[in-house]
Amino acid sequence: MFEIINDLLRDLIFVFDRLDWVGVLDILLVTLIFFSILRLLRDTQAVVLLRGVLLLIALISLLTSLEVLPAFSWLVRTTLPALLLSIPVIFAPEIRRALERLGRAGAILDGGRSSSSGSQDIMDTVSAVVSAAARLSQRKHGALITIQRLDSLNEYVETGVRMDARVTPELLIQVFYPNTPLHDGAVIISDNHLVAAACVMPLSSSGVLSRSPERQMGLRHRAALGISEVTDAVAVVVSEETGAISVVHGGRMIRRLNPERLENILRALFRPYQPKRGLRGFLGRLFPNLAAGPEQEE
């Protein structure tokens, strides 16, 4: 036992004696890569798949190290390349999401130089959404309002009915009036226009729903979480059962909002964009959840 400990200490001393700033940088880069992968996959079904793949690889490595199983070792060596090639297929949505987020983080965003008139237009849109949400909440009419930010929502616009109308509280209230042709699905607002209604949003694959009160929510809340997980859009949800107002962004949901607080949150999210410089700004765009604001509230 003491010999094992002594060997381990000698190995550690050997490593640290030869560690320079290049080695430290190498370790930090590897750590950052693993942190980024785990951060992107957190609270998704991919975590379960990744756990299974790692367990399978560890088991295969253990079994192939046994010389008493030559036939099994041959089979593993033959099929392992195919298993490795299947990993990109299994994790295709997560890989695509990671690459899109990386592209957004490194891009130079011309939208950040918005004019004062454009800023006023988005604030008028925010006021219209808040007014409509407050009135829909009083009447307990369910609603899902999705507001586009940097990521395009065109693929979801195509699933709904084109409108291309100016955003007003009256229009939003009419769209979500019960039993009308457009009340199911979401409306999408882009460039201060209501682009489409009755749009189909992706449902959330987050594991958060299975271990929190949100698991009892309806399809509107799951769709709001889903679109916020795959894009940087902001979703405002009005519960049909309770009339409670929620806002969702970056996979996080803030619930039971009054109109004043909803307006403050939306104004903060849509204020004129001022890109942060340096490493902090890059990481903020790469991991929007880190700066997404408060955690889910009960």
C-alpha positions in Angstrom: 0.0 0.0 0.0 2.8 2.4 1.0 4.7 1.5 -2.2 1.6 2.4 -4.3 1.3 5.8 -2.6 5.0 6.5 -3.0 4.9 5.6 -6.7 1.9 8.0 -7.1 3.7 10.8 -5.3 6.8 10.3 -7.4 4.7 10.4 -10.6 3.0 13.6 -9.4 6.3 15.2 -8.6 7.7 14.2 -12.0 4.7 15.8 -13.7 4.9 19.1 -11.7 8.7 19.4 -12.2 8.2 19.5 -15.9 5.1 21.6 -16.0 5.6 25.0 -17.6 3.2 27.8 -18.8 2.6 25.9 -22.1 1.5 22.8 -20.2 -0.8 24.9 -18.0 -2.3 26.5 -21.1 -2.8 23.0 -22.6 -4.6 21.8 -19.4 -6.8 24.9 -19.3 -7.8 24.4 -23.0 -8.8 20.8 -22.4 -10.7 21.8 -19.2 -12.6 24.6 -21.2 -13.6 22.1 -23.9 -15.0 19.6 -21.4 -16.8 22.4 -19.5 -18.3 23.8 -22.7 -19.5 20.3 -23.8 -21.1 19.6 -20.4 -22.6 23.1 -20.3 -24.2 22.7 -23.7 -25.6 19.3 -22.8 -26.8 20.1 -19.3 -30.5 19.3 -18.6 -31.0 17.6 -22.0 -31.7 14.0 -23.0 -28.2 14.0 -24.5 -26.7 13.8 -21.0 -28.3 10.3 -20.6 -27.0 9.2 -24.0 -23.5 10.6 -23.2 -23.5 8.7 -19.9 -24.4 5.5 -21.6 -21.7 6.0 -24.3 -19.0 6.6 -21.7 -20.1 3.6 -19.7 -20.1 1.4 -22.8 -16.6 2.6 -23.8 -15.3 1.9 -20.3 -16.8 -1.5 -20.3 -15.5 -2.3 -23.7 -12.0 -1.1 -22.8 -12.1 -3.3 -19.7 -13.2 -6.4 -21.6 -10.7 -6.0 -24.5 -7.9 -5.8 -22.0 -8.6 -9.4 -21.0 -6.4 -11.7 -23.0 -8.7 -14.7 -22.3 -11.4 -13.3 -24.7 -9.6 -13.1 -28.1 -12.8 -13.5 -30.1 -14.6 -10.7 -28.2 -11.6 -8.4 -28.5 -11.6 -8.9 -32.3 -15.3 -8.2 -32.5 -14.9 -4.9 -30.5 -12.0 -3.8 -32.6 -14.0 -4.4 -35.7 -17.2 -2.6 -34.6 -15.7 0.2 -32.5 -15.1 2.5 -35.6 -18.7 2.2 -36.6 -19.8 3.1 -33.0 -17.6 6.2 -33.0 -19.0 7.3 -36.4 -22.6 7.0 -35.0 -21.9 9.5 -32.2 -22.3 12.6 -34.5 -25.7 11.1 -35.7 -26.9 10.6 -32.1 -25.8 14.1 -31.0 -26.6 15.9 -34.2 -29.1 18.5 -32.6 -26.7 19.3 -29.8 -23.7 19.7 -32.2 -25.7 21.9 -34.5 -26.8 24.1 -31.5 -23.3 24.3 -30.2 -21.9 25.4 -33.6 -24.7 28.0 -34.0 -24.0 29.4 -30.6 -20.3 29.5 -31.4 -21.0 31.4 -34.6 -23.1 33.9 -32.7 -20.4 34.4 -30.1 -17.7 35.2 -32.6 -19.8 37.3 -35.0 -19.6 41.0 -35.3 -23.2 42.1 -34.7 -24.2 45.1 -36.8 -27.6 45.0 -35.0 -25.9 46.4 -32.0 -25.7 49.8 -33.7 -29.5 50.3 -33.7 -30.8 53.8 -34.2 -32.9 55.7 -31.7 -36.0 55.3 -33.8 -35.4 51.5 -33.9 -35.0 51.5 -30.1 -38.3 53.4 -29.8 -40.0 50.9 -32.1 -39.0 47.9 -30.0 -40.1 49.6 -26.8 -43.5 50.3 -28.4 -43.7 46.6 -29.3 -42.7 45.7 -25.7 -45.5 47.9 -24.3 -48.0 46.3 -26.7 -47.0 42.8 -25.6 -47.2 43.8 -21.9 -50.6 45.4 -22.3 -52.0 42.4 -24.2 -50.5 39.9 -21.7 -52.1 41.8 -18.8 -55.6 41.8 -20.5 -55.3 38.2 -21.5 -54.3 37.3 -18.0 -57.4 39.0 -16.5 -59.6 37.0 -18.9 -57.6 33.7 -18.5 -57.1 33.4 -22.2 -54.0 31.3 -22.9 -51.3 32.9 -25.1 -47.7 32.2 -26.4 -45.9 35.3 -27.8 -42.5 34.7 -29.2 -40.2 37.7 -29.9 -37.3 37.2 -32.2 -33.8 38.5 -31.2 -30.7 37.6 -33.2 -31.5 34.0 -34.3 -33.9 33.7 -37.2 -37.3 32.1 -36.6 -38.2 31.7 -40.3 -38.5 27.9 -40.1 -41.1 28.3 -37.4 -42.9 31.1 -39.2 -43.5 28.7 -42.1 -45.5 26.4 -39.8 -48.1 29.1 -39.1 -50.3 31.6 -40.9 -48.6 34.7 -42.3 -49.9 38.1 -41.0 -47.2 40.8 -41.4 -49.2 43.2 -39.2 -48.2 46.0 -36.8 -48.1 44.8 -33.3 -51.0 46.1 -31.2 -52.6 44.9 -28.0 -56.0 44.5 -29.7 -54.5 42.3 -32.5 -52.8 40.0 -30.0 -56.0 39.7 -27.9 -58.0 38.9 -31.0 -55.6 36.2 -32.1 -55.7 34.4 -28.8 -59.5 34.7 -28.3 -60.7 31.2 -27.5 -61.9 28.9 -30.3 -60.8 31.3 -33.1 -58.8 29.7 -35.9 -55.5 31.2 -34.8 -55.6 30.9 -31.0 -53.7 27.6 -30.9 -49.9 27.8 -31.3 -47.6 30.8 -31.0 -47.4 34.2 -32.6 -43.9 35.3 -33.8 -42.9 39.0 -33.6 -39.9 40.1 -35.7 -38.7 43.6 -36.6 -41.6 45.0 -34.6 -44.2 43.2 -36.7 -46.4 40.3 -36.0 -45.1 38.0 -38.7 -47.2 34.9 -38.2 -49.7 33.2 -35.9 -50.6 29.6 -35.0 -47.0 28.7 -35.3 -45.7 25.3 -34.1 -42.8 25.6 -31.6 -40.5 22.8 -30.5 -41.3 21.2 -27.2 -38.6 21.3 -24.5 -36.3 18.4 -24.1 -35.0 19.8 -20.8 -34.7 17.4 -17.8 -35.7 20.4 -15.6 -39.4 19.7 -16.4 -39.2 16.2 -14.9 -38.0 17.3 -11.5 -39.7 20.7 -10.9 -43.3 22.1 -10.7 -43.0 23.0 -14.4 -43.6 19.3 -15.3 -47.3 19.9 -14.6 -47.5 22.8 -17.1 -49.2 22.6 -20.5 -47.9 22.6 -24.0 -47.6 26.4 -24.2 -45.0 26.5 -21.4 -43.2 23.5 -22.8 -43.1 25.1 -26.2 -41.9 28.4 -24.7 -39.0 26.5 -23.0 -38.3 24.6 -26.2 -37.9 27.6 -28.5 -35.8 29.3 -25.8 -33.5 26.3 -25.7 -32.8 26.2 -29.5 -32.8 30.0 -30.2 -32.2 33.2 -28.2 -35.8 34.3 -28.7 -37.9 35.6 -25.7 -41.3 34.0 -25.1 -44.2 35.4 -23.0 -46.7 32.8 -21.8 -50.2 33.4 -20.3 -51.6 30.4 -18.6 -55.1 29.4 -19.7 -55.9 27.8 -16.3 -54.6 30.4 -13.8 -54.0 33.5 -15.9 -50.4 33.6 -14.6 -47.8 35.4 -16.8 -44.4 33.9 -17.4 -41.4 35.0 -19.5 -38.8 32.5 -20.9 -35.3 33.1 -22.2 -32.2 31.0 -22.5 -34.0 27.9 -21.2 -35.0 29.7 -18.0 -38.5 30.6 -16.9 -39.7 33.3 -14.6 -43.2 32.8 -13.4 -46.1 34.6 -11.8 -45.2 38.1 -13.1 -47.3 41.2 -12.8 -47.4 43.6 -15.8 -44.9 46.0 -14.3 -42.2 43.3 -13.7 -42.9 41.8 -17.1 -42.3 45.2 -18.8 -39.1 45.7 -16.8 -37.7 42.3 -17.8 -38.6 42.8 -21.5 -37.1 46.2 -21.6 -33.9 44.9 -20.1 -33.7 42.1 -22.7 -34.4 44.4 -25.6 -32.5 47.5 -24.7 -30.1 48.7 -27.4 -27.4 46.0 -27.7 -24.0 47.0 -26.4 -21.6 44.1 -27.1 -19.1 43.4 -24.3 -15.5 43.2 -25.4 -12.9 40.7 -24.4 -13.2 37.2 -23.0 -16.2 38.1 -20.8 -18.2 39.2 -23.8 -17.3 36.2 -25.9 -18.2 33.8 -23.0 -21.5 35.7 -22.4 -22.6 35.2 -26.0 -21.4 31.6 -26.0 -23.2 30.8 -22.7 -26.3 33.1 -22.6 -27.6 31.1 -19.6 -24.9 32.5 -17.5 -26.3 36.0 -18.0 -29.9 35.0 -18.5 -31.0 36.6 -15.2 -32.8 34.9 -12.3 -33.3 31.2 -12.1 -36.7 29.6 -12.5 -39.0 30.9 -9.9 -41.9 29.2 -8.1 
